[in-house]
Amino acid sequence: MKIIKHETMHCNAGWRDFSFLRIHTDEGISGISEYNECYGSPGLSHIIDRLMINLLSENPLHNEKIHQFLYATTRQAPGGIAQQAIAAIENAILDIKGKSLNVPVHTLLGGAIRDKLKLYWSHCGTYRISEKFSKIMNKPPIKDLSDLVEMGKTVKSEGYKALKTNIFTFNGTPRLEMQGFGKTEGWPELNVSSKIIDSLLKQIDALRDGTGNEIGIHLDLNFNFKIEGYLQITRALDDLNLAWFEIDLYHPKGLRQIRDATKTPIASCESLFGLREFRPFFEEGSMDVAIIDIPWNGIWLGMKIAAMAEAYEVNVAPHNFYGNLSTLMSAHFCAAVPNFRIMEIDPDDVPWKDDILTWKPEIIDGELTVPNKPGWGAELNEETLKAHPPKFVNKTINIS
């Protein structure tokens, strides 16, 4: 079997675009993967094109050889967009390999350990804070704390046992606080105001009013603060019995300092690439749960990272806030790793999300049924892609 060509495709998904790679072989078997250019990775499709030139006539069944070759050709600039391109290629050729051998990808990883995956409803209320996004999704907007109570009730009524939320403030116009990404005031200093802490206390209380005490609440603090700020927030909220604080920080010792100061579990590492970036966080004992991004790392490398986590007695969870193909890839990963914690999923999304792929998540009582068809077990619906052309992947980044 030989690789003969590839193509990249994009589909608008409201406030971002979903991107896909398809690799073709001389035996008529093709493989697909999902990647993303809209969150800090402009030009990723071009990097994929450059790397794929070197893979013509290669055997896609030799996925480890291909991974090592692509890593070698990019090792002077490891991680980042280069690794995301490698991951997209790796994930597509694993789909080819599964189809060729007539087995699911999770069988290639050692076999499914479980047939159901516990989920948490991610970005709970986050997209609904925006009236624009709410209209796109045909969902009621979040305007005040009473709406958050209703949001919590919705999560519970749909059978989910856990949710994750971000930072909201309700001083006049509802706002999603994202100063770490230069989107709201507070950037670039990244200090914590008493307003944010007070708002978080009210926000968690409102969600808890809606969910009751049985639903686990995860709080994602993202890259929004520095060590001092994370300590202020985690200390103020440490008695709320949260499922975890999610903190993005590129400082293993600093993250360990936060972990030592709180009773609540710490989850982190979703923005890291490869074994070499994860290693110091494991060595330092920086987090309770390691988050691995499968579209960024690739599922084969993701399994290696999970194995390293297992050696440090750490469970893992996927970073999965993309489309259904990413959910499908992450599901194969979660089915095969022994040290699985919980899986992320975004129920709030554009109405055509379930039409992009020939598979959609089967969720029963807050658990995802593990797929068992060969490869990933799905194909792209190109008619849906054509009906929703991309709006963002070719845009220029402006600084204002």
C-alpha positions in Angstrom: 0.0 0.0 0.0 1.3 3.5 -0.9 0.2 7.1 -0.2 -0.7 8.7 -3.5 -2.3 12.1 -2.6 -4.0 14.1 0.1 -6.5 16.9 0.4 -7.4 19.4 3.2 -11.0 20.6 3.6 -12.7 23.2 5.8 -16.2 23.7 7.1 -17.6 26.7 9.0 -18.9 26.0 12.5 -20.3 29.4 13.5 -17.5 31.3 15.4 -14.7 29.0 14.0 -14.0 26.6 11.2 -13.4 22.8 11.4 -10.6 21.5 9.3 -10.0 18.0 7.9 -7.3 16.0 6.2 -7.9 13.1 3.9 -5.1 10.8 2.7 -5.6 8.5 -0.3 -3.8 5.3 -1.1 -3.2 3.3 -4.3 -5.5 0.5 -2.9 -8.5 2.8 -2.8 -8.5 3.1 1.0 -8.5 6.7 2.4 -8.2 8.0 6.0 -9.4 11.2 7.6 -8.6 13.3 10.6 -9.6 16.6 12.1 -7.3 19.5 13.0 -7.9 23.1 13.8 -6.4 26.4 12.5 -8.6 28.7 14.4 -7.1 28.6 17.8 -3.5 29.9 17.5 -2.4 27.8 14.5 -2.8 30.0 11.4 -1.2 28.4 8.3 -1.5 24.8 9.6 -2.9 23.5 6.4 0.2 24.7 4.5 2.5 22.9 6.9 0.5 19.7 6.3 0.9 20.2 2.6 4.7 20.6 2.9 5.1 17.5 5.1 2.8 15.4 2.9 5.1 16.0 -0.1 7.7 13.8 1.6 5.3 11.0 2.2 4.3 10.1 -1.4 4.7 6.4 -2.0 5.2 5.7 1.7 3.3 2.8 3.2 0.7 4.3 5.6 0.6 1.0 7.6 4.1 2.0 8.9 2.8 4.7 11.1 5.7 4.7 13.6 8.3 5.0 10.9 6.3 7.9 9.4 5.9 9.6 12.8 9.7 9.3 13.5 10.6 10.6 10.0 8.3 13.7 10.3 9.6 14.4 13.8 13.2 14.2 12.5 12.5 16.6 9.7 11.0 19.2 12.1 13.1 18.6 15.2 14.8 21.9 15.1 11.4 23.6 15.6 9.6 20.9 17.7 6.0 21.2 18.9 3.7 23.9 17.9 2.2 24.0 14.4 4.7 21.4 13.1 3.5 18.8 15.7 -0.1 19.6 14.9 0.6 18.8 11.3 2.3 15.6 12.2 -0.7 14.7 14.4 -3.2 15.3 11.6 -1.2 13.0 9.3 -0.7 10.4 12.0 -4.4 10.3 12.8 -5.4 10.0 9.2 -3.0 7.1 8.5 -4.3 5.3 11.7 -7.7 5.5 10.1 -6.3 3.9 6.9 -4.6 1.2 9.0 -7.7 0.3 10.9 -9.8 0.1 7.7 -7.1 -2.0 5.9 -7.0 -4.5 8.8 -10.8 -4.3 9.3 -10.5 -3.3 13.0 -11.3 -0.1 15.0 -8.4 2.2 15.8 -8.7 1.4 19.4 -7.8 -2.3 18.5 -4.6 -1.0 17.0 -3.9 0.7 20.4 -4.3 -2.6 22.4 -8.0 -3.0 22.4 -11.0 -1.3 24.1 -10.9 -1.6 27.9 -14.3 -0.1 28.3 -17.4 0.3 26.1 -18.8 3.4 27.7 -17.0 6.7 28.5 -18.1 9.1 31.2 -18.5 12.6 29.8 -18.6 16.2 31.1 -20.6 18.9 29.4 -17.8 21.3 28.4 -18.1 25.1 28.0 -21.3 25.0 30.0 -22.9 28.4 29.4 -19.7 29.7 27.7 -21.0 29.9 24.2 -24.4 31.1 25.4 -22.9 34.2 27.1 -22.7 35.5 23.5 -26.0 36.5 22.1 -24.5 36.1 18.6 -23.4 32.5 19.3 -26.7 31.7 21.0 -28.6 32.7 17.9 -26.3 30.6 15.7 -26.9 27.6 18.0 -30.6 28.3 18.4 -30.1 28.2 22.2 -31.4 30.6 24.9 -28.6 33.1 25.9 -27.2 33.4 29.3 -28.0 36.9 30.6 -27.8 36.6 34.3 -27.4 34.1 37.2 -30.9 32.8 36.9 -30.1 31.6 33.4 -27.1 29.7 34.8 -29.4 28.0 37.3 -31.5 26.9 34.3 -28.4 25.8 32.4 -27.5 23.6 35.4 -30.9 22.0 35.3 -30.5 21.3 31.5 -27.2 19.5 32.1 -28.8 17.3 34.8 -32.0 16.6 32.8 -29.9 15.4 29.8 -28.2 12.8 32.0 -24.8 14.3 32.3 -22.9 13.6 35.6 -20.4 16.4 35.2 -19.9 19.8 33.5 -17.1 22.3 33.0 -17.5 26.1 32.9 -15.3 29.1 32.3 -15.2 32.6 34.0 -18.3 34.8 33.6 -19.0 38.2 35.0 -22.4 39.9 35.1 -21.7 43.6 35.6 -24.2 44.9 33.2 -23.5 43.0 30.0 -22.6 39.3 30.6 -19.0 38.7 29.6 -16.7 35.7 29.2 -13.4 36.6 30.9 -10.5 35.7 28.6 -7.7 38.2 29.3 -5.1 35.5 28.8 -5.9 35.5 25.1 -5.9 39.3 24.8 -9.7 39.3 24.4 -10.8 41.3 27.5 -9.3 44.0 29.8 -6.6 42.7 32.2 -4.2 41.8 29.4 -1.2 41.6 29.4 -0.8 41.9 33.2 -3.2 39.0 34.0 -3.9 40.1 37.6 -7.0 38.9 39.5 -9.6 41.4 40.6 -12.0 41.0 43.5 -14.8 41.3 40.9 -13.7 38.1 39.2 -13.5 36.1 42.5 -16.9 37.4 43.6 -18.4 36.6 40.2 -17.0 33.1 40.3 -18.4 32.3 43.7 -21.9 33.4 42.5 -21.5 31.6 39.2 -20.6 28.2 40.8 -23.4 28.7 43.3 -25.9 29.3 40.5 -24.8 26.2 38.6 -25.0 24.1 41.7 -28.5 25.4 42.4 -29.5 24.0 39.0 -27.5 20.7 39.0 -27.8 19.7 42.7 -24.8 18.2 44.6 -24.5 15.0 42.5 -23.1 16.7 39.3 -19.4 17.3 39.3 -18.4 20.9 38.4 -15.0 21.5 36.7 -13.7 25.1 36.5 -11.5 26.1 33.6 -9.2 29.0 34.4 -7.3 28.7 31.1 -4.2 30.9 30.6 -5.9 33.9 32.3 -3.6 34.5 35.3 -0.2 34.1 36.7 0.8 32.0 39.7 -0.3 34.7 42.2 -3.7 35.0 40.6 -4.3 31.3 40.3 -3.5 31.0 44.0 -5.9 33.7 44.9 -8.7 32.0 43.0 -8.1 28.5 44.1 -7.8 29.5 47.7 -11.1 31.4 47.5 -13.0 28.5 45.9 -11.2 25.6 47.5 -14.1 24.7 49.8 -16.7 24.5 46.9 -16.1 20.8 46.3 -15.2 21.3 42.7 -14.2 18.3 40.5 -11.0 20.1 39.4 -9.4 23.5 38.7 -8.1 23.5 35.1 -5.0 25.6 34.8 -2.9 26.3 31.8 0.7 27.2 32.8 4.0 26.4 31.2 5.8 26.3 34.5 5.9 22.9 36.1 7.2 24.1 39.5 4.7 26.9 39.6 1.9 24.6 38.9 3.1 22.2 41.6 3.1 25.2 44.0 -0.6 25.8 43.2 -1.4 22.1 43.6 0.3 22.0 47.0 -1.8 25.0 48.2 -5.2 23.5 47.3 -7.3 20.5 48.3 -9.1 20.5 44.9 -7.5 18.4 42.1 -5.6 20.2 39.4 -5.9 19.3 35.7 -3.5 20.7 33.2 -1.2 20.2 30.1 -3.8 20.4 27.3 -1.5 22.8 25.4 1.6 20.6 25.6 3.2 18.6 22.8 4.9 15.3 23.0 6.8 13.3 25.6 9.5 15.9 26.1 7.1 18.7 27.0 5.0 16.5 29.4 8.0 14.9 31.2 8.9 17.8 33.5 5.3 18.2 34.6 5.2 14.5 35.6 8.6 14.7 37.2 7.5 17.7 39.3 4.1 16.2 40.2 2.5 19.3 38.9 -1.1 18.0 38.3 -3.6 15.3 39.4 -5.0 14.9 35.8 -3.0 15.2 32.6 -5.0 16.5 29.7 -3.9 15.3 26.2 -5.0 16.9 23.0 -5.3 14.1 20.4 -5.7 16.4 17.3 -2.5 18.2 18.5 -0.4 15.2 19.5 -1.8 12.4 17.4 -3.4 9.3 19.0 -0.3 7.1 18.7 1.8 9.7 20.5 -1.1 10.3 22.8 -0.9 6.7 24.0 2.8 7.1 24.7 2.1 10.2 26.8 -0.7 8.3 28.7 1.8 5.5 29.3 4.2 8.0 30.8 1.4 9.3 33.0 0.6 5.8 34.2 4.2 5.4 35.4 3.6 8.5 37.6 0.1 7.2 38.8 -1.7 10.0 36.9 -4.9 9.6 35.0 -5.6 11.3 31.7 -8.4 13.1 29.9 -8.6 14.3 26.3 -8.9 17.9 25.3 -11.9 17.8 23.0 -13.6 21.0 22.1 -13.6 20.6 18.3 -16.0 18.7 16.0 -17.4 15.2 16.0 -14.4 13.7 14.2 -12.2 14.9 17.1 -14.8 13.4 19.5 -14.6 10.1 17.6 -10.7 10.1 17.6 -10.7 11.0 21.4 -13.2 8.2 22.1 -10.9 5.6 20.6 -8.1 7.0 22.8 -10.2 6.9 25.9 -11.4 3.4 25.2 -7.9 2.1 25.0 -6.0 3.9 27.8 -6.0 2.1 31.2 -5.7 5.4 33.2 -8.8 7.2 31.9 -10.4 9.9 34.0 -13.3 11.5 32.0 -14.0 12.8 28.5 -14.8 16.3 27.4 -17.6 17.0 24.9 -19.4 20.2 23.7 -23.2 19.6 23.4 -23.7 23.3 22.6 -22.8 23.9 19.0 -24.0 24.7 15.5 -27.1 22.8 14.3 -25.2 21.3 11.4 -22.4 19.8 13.5 -24.0 16.3 13.5 -24.3 16.5 9.7 -20.6 16.9 9.0 -19.7 13.3 9.7 -21.6 10.0 9.0 -21.3 9.3 12.8 -22.7 11.3 15.7 -22.1 10.6 19.4 -24.4 8.1 21.0 -24.8 9.4 24.5 -26.9 7.5 27.2 -27.0 8.8 30.8 -24.0 11.0 30.3 -21.8 8.3 28.8 -20.6 7.9 25.2 -20.9 4.5 23.6 -17.5 3.5 22.2 -17.6 3.0 18.4 -16.6 -0.4 16.9 -16.5 0.1 13.1 -13.1 -0.2 11.2 -10.8 2.8 11.4 -12.5 5.7 13.1 -15.8 4.4 11.9 -17.0 7.4 9.9 -16.6 9.4 6.7 -17.0 13.1 5.9 -20.2 14.4 4.4 -18.9 16.6 1.7 -22.3 18.1 0.9 -22.4 19.6 4.4 -18.9 21.0 4.0 -19.9 22.6 0.7 -23.1 24.0 2.3 -21.0 25.7 5.0 -17.8 27.1 3.5 -15.0 28.3 5.8 -15.0 31.9 7.1 -11.8 32.1 9.2 -9.0 29.9 8.0 -7.7 32.4 5.4 -8.2 35.5 7.6 -5.3 37.8 8.6 -4.6 38.2 12.3 -5.0 41.8 13.4 -3.7 43.4 16.6 -5.8 46.2 17.9 
